[in-house]
């Protein structure tokens, strides 16, 4: 709804912009949301699996998937990627996918992000939470890294987060 409001906003319309608290894994209170006035020229969305395509069925990949031996969670993810999310992704003028060099670096960078957000080193419990959290996204992320993504541009980055290459590649 926020994106729709921004697309249709008049010059004096105000649109609250949602904010997410990554440390608590919840939306921040509405009172903490900044407000955009008017219709923006561009809307940028930072999302982990933006543009992801459904992933073909296969045996469980990690410990979290083994807890869902029947694949109910994986099939639910795929159903959303085939329907609701596919429609949402198609509404964008462009999708830019930043492809990390490896899954291990994705985990490392997620840990760095937590350290930055918290302003301190992580406890063993927090490290374990991150390890489990990212397992929910491992299959989709690995698939995207191997080409399972609809994107206008794929930006390959290296271990230092430098751009290595850019490829114009809309997959439809």
Residue frames relative to the residue before (quaternion, step in Angstrom):
aa qw qx qy qz dx dy dz
X 1.0000 0.0000 0.0000 0.0000 0.00 0.00 0.00
X 0.6078 0.5655 -0.3588 0.4267 3.59 1.01 -0.72
X 0.6660 0.4968 -0.3078 0.4635 3.57 0.89 -0.92
X 0.6348 0.5215 -0.3296 0.4653 3.59 0.96 -0.83
X 0.6515 0.5099 -0.3170 0.4637 3.59 0.95 -0.84
X 0.6529 0.5070 -0.3187 0.4638 3.58 0.98 -0.79
X 0.6464 0.5346 -0.3147 0.4443 3.60 0.99 -0.84
X 0.7827 0.3388 -0.1576 0.4977 3.57 1.01 -0.82
X 0.3963 0.7544 -0.4552 0.2580 3.59 1.26 0.04
X 0.3641 -0.6871 0.5870 0.2253 3.51 -1.15 0.76
X 0.7454 -0.4370 0.2622 0.4297 3.60 -1.25 0.23
X 0.7777 0.3283 -0.1777 0.5058 3.61 1.02 -0.71
X 0.4497 0.6910 -0.4573 0.3334 3.60 1.26 0.03
X 0.2139 -0.7627 0.5986 0.1193 3.54 -1.13 0.74
X 0.0910 -0.7990 0.5944 0.0064 3.55 -0.89 1.01
X 0.3467 -0.7228 0.5544 0.2238 3.61 -0.66 1.06
X 0.2488 -0.7699 0.5745 0.1234 3.58 -0.97 0.91
X 0.4256 -0.7386 0.4587 0.2511 3.60 -0.44 1.20
X 0.1193 -0.7588 0.6376 0.0591 3.52 -1.20 0.71
X 0.2218 -0.7815 0.5773 0.0828 3.52 -1.01 0.93
X 0.2949 -0.7311 0.5901 0.1741 3.56 -1.00 0.87
X 0.2723 -0.8059 0.5053 0.1452 3.58 -0.17 1.28
X 0.6143 0.5521 -0.3625 0.4317 3.59 1.04 -0.61
X 0.7562 0.3496 -0.1929 0.5183 3.59 0.90 -0.92
X 0.3228 -0.7750 0.4756 0.2626 3.59 1.33 -0.28
X 0.5938 0.5123 -0.3798 0.4906 3.56 0.99 0.99
X 0.5774 -0.5370 0.4681 0.3989 3.54 -1.30 0.26
X 0.4498 -0.6499 0.5331 0.3019 3.55 -1.11 0.68
X 0.6191 -0.5403 0.3979 0.4080 3.62 -1.17 0.43
X 0.6437 -0.5472 0.3846 0.3720 3.57 -1.14 0.71
X 0.6229 0.5637 -0.3382 0.4240 3.59 1.05 -0.71
X 0.6797 0.4735 -0.2815 0.4843 3.62 1.23 -0.40
X 0.5449 0.6295 -0.4001 0.3829 3.59 1.25 -0.10
X 0.3996 -0.6746 0.5514 0.2849 3.60 -0.96 0.76
X 0.3229 -0.7430 0.5569 0.1829 3.57 -1.23 0.41
X 0.2542 -0.7444 0.6001 0.1452 3.56 -0.96 0.96
X 0.2163 -0.7676 0.5906 0.1230 3.56 -0.98 0.84
X 0.8154 0.1966 -0.1756 0.5155 3.56 -0.87 1.00
X 0.6060 -0.5390 0.4388 0.3871 3.54 -1.36 -0.24
X 0.3543 -0.7544 0.5072 0.2192 3.61 -0.64 1.05
X 0.5331 -0.6102 0.4776 0.3396 3.56 -1.24 0.46
X 0.7922 0.0433 -0.0039 0.6087 3.57 1.13 -0.64
X 0.1764 -0.7447 0.6342 0.1098 3.53 -1.22 0.61
X 0.1171 -0.7903 0.5999 0.0429 3.57 -0.71 1.10
X 0.0906 -0.7879 0.6089 0.0175 3.55 -0.90 0.98
X 0.1872 -0.7582 0.6182 0.0893 3.54 -0.87 1.03
X 0.1990 0.7810 -0.5629 0.1834 3.57 -0.45 1.20
X 0.5755 -0.6474 0.3845 0.3190 3.54 -0.91 0.98
X 0.8371 0.1814 -0.0601 0.5127 3.62 0.65 -1.04
X 0.2108 0.8005 -0.5299 0.1844 3.58 1.11 0.63
X 0.8088 0.2245 -0.1958 0.5071 3.56 -0.75 1.09
X 0.4202 0.7253 -0.4631 0.2879 3.61 1.24 -0.02
X 0.3094 -0.7198 0.5957 0.1769 3.53 -1.16 0.76
X 0.6234 -0.5125 0.4015 0.4331 3.62 -1.17 0.38
X 0.3437 -0.7402 0.5506 0.1754 3.55 -1.13 0.75
X 0.4973 -0.6645 0.4580 0.3184 3.62 -0.80 0.94
X 0.5598 -0.6123 0.4329 0.3527 3.60 -1.05 0.73
X 0.1467 0.7492 -0.6382 0.1000 3.53 -1.17 0.70
X 0.6899 -0.4693 0.3264 0.4441 3.59 -1.22 0.25
X 0.6817 -0.4816 0.3480 0.4269 3.59 -1.22 0.43
X 0.3704 -0.7662 0.5020 0.1539 3.53 -0.97 1.02
X 0.8147 0.0605 0.0220 0.5763 3.58 1.08 -0.71
X 0.7623 -0.3968 0.2610 0.4398 3.57 -1.32 0.04
X 0.6459 0.5140 -0.3302 0.4578 3.61 0.95 -0.79
X 0.6709 0.4858 -0.3056 0.4696 3.59 0.92 -0.85
X 0.6145 0.5488 -0.3530 0.4434 3.61 1.07 -0.61
X 0.5939 0.5515 -0.3614 0.4610 3.60 1.20 -0.46
X 0.7138 0.3357 -0.1974 0.5822 3.57 1.30 -0.43
X 0.0748 -0.8715 0.4838 0.0302 3.54 0.79 1.13
X 0.6875 0.4752 -0.2853 0.4691 3.61 1.08 -0.66
X 0.4694 -0.7176 0.4169 0.3016 3.59 1.26 -0.07
X 0.2779 0.7880 -0.5103 0.2036 3.60 1.18 0.41
X 0.6698 0.4906 -0.3019 0.4686 3.59 0.88 -0.93
X 0.6630 0.5051 -0.3106 0.4569 3.61 0.89 -0.91
X 0.6687 0.4831 -0.3120 0.4713 3.59 0.94 -0.80
X 0.6102 0.5330 -0.3516 0.4690 3.60 1.07 -0.66
X 0.6227 0.5238 -0.3345 0.4753 3.59 0.97 -0.82
X 0.6853 0.4917 -0.2889 0.4530 3.57 0.83 -0.98
X 0.6242 0.5349 -0.3452 0.4528 3.59 1.00 -0.75
X 0.6534 0.4896 -0.3104 0.4869 3.59 0.96 -0.80
X 0.6615 0.5020 -0.3129 0.4610 3.60 0.96 -0.81
X 0.6593 0.4957 -0.3059 0.4755 3.62 1.14 -0.59
X 0.7977 0.3180 -0.1233 0.4973 3.58 1.02 -0.78
X 0.8244 0.2810 -0.1496 0.4681 3.55 -0.21 -1.32
X 0.7188 0.4327 -0.2630 0.4763 3.58 0.76 -1.01
X 0.6160 0.5428 -0.3559 0.4463 3.61 1.00 -0.75
X 0.6471 0.5054 -0.3158 0.4755 3.59 0.98 -0.82
X 0.6543 0.5072 -0.3112 0.4666 3.58 0.96 -0.86
X 0.6536 0.5103 -0.3164 0.4607 3.58 0.88 -0.93
X 0.6642 0.5250 -0.3037 0.4372 3.59 0.97 -0.87
X 0.6146 0.5701 -0.3518 0.4165 3.60 1.17 -0.41
X 0.5959 0.5835 -0.3653 0.4136 3.61 1.22 -0.27
X 0.5105 -0.6238 0.4956 0.3236 3.54 -1.16 0.61
X 0.8013 -0.0602 0.0675 0.5915 3.58 1.04 -0.71
X 0.1429 -0.7432 0.6464 0.0969 3.53 -1.24 0.63
X 0.1230 -0.7626 0.6332 0.0489 3.54 -0.93 1.00
X 0.1471 -0.7994 0.5804 0.0493 3.56 -0.67 1.13
X 0.2139 -0.7531 0.6122 0.1112 3.56 -0.81 1.07
X 0.1404 -0.8220 0.5502 0.0433 3.57 -0.38 1.25
X 0.3295 -0.7427 0.5589 0.1661 3.54 -0.70 1.17
X 0.5860 -0.6138 0.3998 0.3465 3.58 -1.15 0.49
X 0.8188 -0.0222 0.0330 0.5728 3.62 1.12 -0.50
X 0.6170 -0.5361 0.4299 0.3835 3.53 -1.29 0.41
X 0.6201 0.5555 -0.3494 0.4298 3.60 0.97 -0.79
X 0.6621 0.4896 -0.3103 0.4750 3.59 1.01 -0.73
X 0.5707 0.5663 -0.3855 0.4527 3.59 1.10 -0.61
X 0.6610 0.4951 -0.2990 0.4782 3.59 0.92 -0.91
X 0.6567 0.5157 -0.3101 0.4547 3.58 0.90 -0.92
X 0.6841 0.4877 -0.2867 0.4604 3.58 0.87 -0.95
X 0.6132 0.5315 -0.3559 0.4635 3.59 1.06 -0.68
X 0.6360 0.5160 -0.3187 0.4772 3.58 1.04 -0.73
X 0.6365 0.5200 -0.3244 0.4682 3.59 0.97 -0.82
X 0.6306 0.5359 -0.3314 0.4532 3.56 1.01 -0.82
X 0.6480 0.5141 -0.3165 0.4644 3.59 0.95 -0.83
X 0.6323 0.5240 -0.3313 0.4645 3.60 0.96 -0.85
X 0.6610 0.5044 -0.3022 0.4662 3.58 0.92 -0.91
X 0.6716 0.5029 -0.3020 0.4526 3.59 0.88 -0.92
X 0.7323 0.4227 -0.2287 0.4825 3.57 0.97 -0.87
X 0.3450 -0.7639 0.4776 0.2632 3.56 1.19 -0.51
X 0.7360 0.2950 -0.2061 0.5734 3.56 1.19 0.54
X 0.6398 -0.4926 0.4156 0.4187 3.54 -1.35 0.17
X 0.4757 -0.6785 0.4858 0.2783 3.56 -1.16 0.60
X 0.4647 -0.6327 0.5372 0.3086 3.53 -1.21 0.57
X 0.6643 -0.4809 0.3783 0.4294 3.57 -1.27 0.25
X 0.6342 0.5324 -0.3258 0.4562 3.59 1.04 -0.77
X 0.6618 0.4952 -0.3028 0.4745 3.60 0.97 -0.81
X 0.6162 0.5288 -0.3369 0.4766 3.59 1.05 -0.74
X 0.6577 0.5059 -0.3047 0.4676 3.58 0.95 -0.89
X 0.6210 0.5389 -0.3391 0.4571 3.59 1.03 -0.77
X 0.6521 0.5028 -0.3136 0.4729 3.61 0.93 -0.89
X 0.6339 0.5419 -0.3338 0.4395 3.58 0.90 -0.91
X 0.6979 0.4502 -0.2731 0.4855 3.58 0.91 -0.87
X 0.6248 0.5695 -0.3337 0.4171 3.58 0.93 -0.91
X 0.7348 0.4406 -0.2671 0.4410 3.58 0.69 -1.01
X 0.5328 0.6266 -0.4162 0.3877 3.61 1.16 -0.38
X 0.5806 0.5864 -0.3686 0.4281 3.60 1.16 -0.54
X 0.7586 0.3653 -0.1742 0.5106 3.58 1.16 -0.61
X 0.4091 0.7512 -0.4552 0.2473 3.59 1.26 -0.08
X 0.6761 0.5046 -0.3139 0.4355 3.61 0.75 -0.99
X 0.6900 0.4664 -0.2893 0.4719 3.59 0.82 -0.96
X 0.6567 0.5158 -0.3180 0.4490 3.58 0.92 -0.87
X 0.6573 0.4927 -0.3162 0.4746 3.59 0.90 -0.87
X 0.6345 0.5278 -0.3291 0.4588 3.58 0.99 -0.80
X 0.6471 0.5111 -0.3179 0.4679 3.58 0.95 -0.86
X 0.6437 0.5317 -0.3217 0.4466 3.58 0.97 -0.84
X 0.7137 0.4302 -0.2364 0.4996 3.57 1.18 -0.66
X 0.7262 -0.4513 0.2395 0.4599 3.60 1.24 0.21
X 0.5443 0.6353 -0.3946 0.3800 3.61 1.24 -0.06
X 0.5352 0.5963 -0.4089 0.4369 3.56 0.73 1.11
X 0.2877 -0.6958 0.6274 0.1987 3.55 -1.16 0.72
X 0.2212 0.7732 -0.5621 0.1928 3.55 -0.46 1.18
X 0.4675 -0.6505 0.5206 0.2954 3.53 -1.16 0.63
X 0.7869 0.0831 -0.0146 0.6113 3.52 1.10 -0.80
X 0.1398 -0.7391 0.6520 0.0953 3.54 -1.09 0.81
X 0.1186 -0.7867 0.6054 0.0226 3.53 -0.71 1.16
X 0.2120 -0.7732 0.5887 0.1029 3.57 -0.52 1.20
X 0.0863 -0.7931 0.6019 0.0354 3.56 -0.83 1.01
X 0.4107 -0.7106 0.5148 0.2477 3.57 -1.19 0.53
X 0.7804 -0.3611 0.2488 0.4457 3.56 -1.34 -0.09
X 0.7030 0.4261 -0.2476 0.5127 3.59 1.20 -0.55
X 0.4995 -0.6824 0.3804 0.3744 3.57 1.38 0.22
X 0.4174 0.6744 -0.4889 0.3632 3.56 1.14 0.65
X 0.5123 -0.6296 0.4861 0.3239 3.55 -1.13 0.68
X 0.2203 -0.7730 0.5871 0.0959 3.55 -0.83 1.09
X 0.7851 -0.1297 0.1195 0.5938 3.55 0.99 -0.88
X 0.1746 -0.7355 0.6385 0.1446 3.52 -1.34 0.31
X 0.0740 -0.7888 0.6102 0.0067 3.52 -1.01 0.89
X 0.2889 -0.7166 0.6023 0.2007 3.55 -0.90 0.90
X 0.2044 0.8043 -0.5148 0.2152 3.56 -0.43 1.21
X 0.0073 -0.7928 0.6086 -0.0332 3.58 0.05 1.23
X 0.1290 -0.8033 0.5798 0.0433 3.59 -0.62 1.11
X 0.1691 0.7928 -0.5683 0.1406 3.58 -0.40 1.21
